[in-house]
Each structure stands twice: as C-alpha cells, then as structure tokens.
Amino acid sequence: MAGSSRTSFSKRQKERARQEKQAEKAQRKAQRKQEGTTPSEAPAELTITLDEDGQPLGFDFHDFQ
C-alpha cells in the first residue's frame, strides 16, 4: 500500500502545477485584454527601382524590414 500513496501525491502535485500554469495563463490573457491592441507600425515606404528599360524590378526580402 505504501506505493499507492506515493502515486496519489505525485498526481496531486501534477494537478496543482497544471492549475497554477492555467491560472498564470489566464492572468496574462486578462492583462493583454486590458492593455488592448496596440496599432502596429505602419509599413515603411518601399522604393521602386527601375532597370535600364524603365521597367520596375521585383522586390526581394531586403526591401522589407
């Protein structure tokens, strides 16, 4: 019987840890909700470069920051 009390204790510890994690998560969610959404930064102006024929070149990942 000594082994069964050990498993019950472990289960209680795991359940308590799960409940604490859930409470922390709910608290963070409430805090984010209270702060509200912040408007994201407006995208920077993209500079269109033209080739020698006057045709626009495509963008690559360096153009976006």
C-alpha positions in Angstrom: 0.0 0.0 0.0 2.9 2.4 0.5 3.3 2.7 -3.2 -0.2 3.9 -3.9 0.1 6.9 -1.6 3.2 8.0 -3.5 1.3 8.0 -6.8 -1.6 9.9 -5.3 0.9 12.5 -4.0 2.5 12.8 -7.4 -0.9 13.2 -9.1 -1.8 15.9 -6.7 1.5 17.7 -7.4 1.0 17.5 -11.2 -2.6 18.7 -10.9 -1.6 21.6 -8.7 1.1 22.6 -11.2 -1.4 22.3 -14.1 -3.8 24.6 -12.2 -1.1 27.1 -11.4 0.0 27.2 -15.0 -3.6 27.6 -16.2 -4.1 30.5 -13.7 -1.0 32.2 -14.9 -2.1 31.9 -18.5 -5.5 33.3 -17.7 -3.8 36.2 -15.9 -1.6 37.0 -18.8 -4.6 36.8 -21.2 -6.6 39.2 -19.0 -3.6 41.6 -18.9 -3.3 41.6 -22.7 -7.0 42.2 -23.0 -6.8 45.1 -20.5 -3.9 46.7 -22.4 -5.9 46.5 -25.6 -4.5 46.1 -29.0 -1.7 48.4 -30.0 -1.7 49.6 -33.6 1.2 48.0 -35.4 3.8 50.1 -37.1 2.9 51.4 -40.5 5.0 49.6 -43.2 7.9 51.6 -44.4 7.7 53.2 -47.8 9.1 50.8 -50.5 11.4 52.3 -53.1 10.7 51.1 -56.5 13.8 50.7 -58.6 13.8 50.6 -62.3 16.0 48.8 -64.7 17.7 50.5 -67.7 14.5 50.0 -69.8 12.3 51.8 -67.2 10.7 48.6 -66.1 10.2 48.1 -62.3 12.4 45.5 -60.7 10.9 43.0 -58.3 11.3 43.2 -54.6 13.4 40.8 -52.5 13.5 40.2 -48.8 16.0 43.0 -48.2 13.3 45.6 -49.3 11.0 44.6 -46.4 12.1 45.4 -42.8 
